[in-house]
């Protein structure tokens, strides 16, 4: 994730929802609601180790992977989404 954050700094927003304990879940849930991602969070809070790429314009899920360390899977989706802005 840190490599993606560095590569796409200023081009994409990275949000981490921490679900490691009840307090973190509550904080993450509040943050998700603020961002309009409350339903997404409710449906996916048990999916630890996942990375989801969401189009901020319409909330469309562009990619969702779990425990995938292949950066090119993410960069291809991000590059495509950024080029369509």
C-alpha positions, 0 to 999 in steps of 0.5 A, a space after each residue: 500500500 505504501 508504494 501505491 500511496 507514493 506513486 499516486 500521491 496527489 492523484 488518488 486518495 487512500 483511506 484505511 478502515 481499521 477494524 482491529 478492535 471495537 473502538 477502531 471499528 466505531 471510528 472507521 464506521 464514522 469515517 466511512 459514513 462521512 465519506 458516503 461509504 457507510 453501506 460499503 463499510 457495513 458490507 465489507 468490514 469483516 474483509 481484512 486485508 482487502 484493497 478496494 478501488 472506488 470511483 469517487 465520482 459515483 461510488 462504483 467499485 472499480 476493483 476489489 482484491 483481498 491479500 493480493 500483493 501484485 501491484 500491477 493489478 492495482 496500478 492498471 486500474 488506477 492508471 485507467 481511472 486517472 486517465 479518464 478524468 
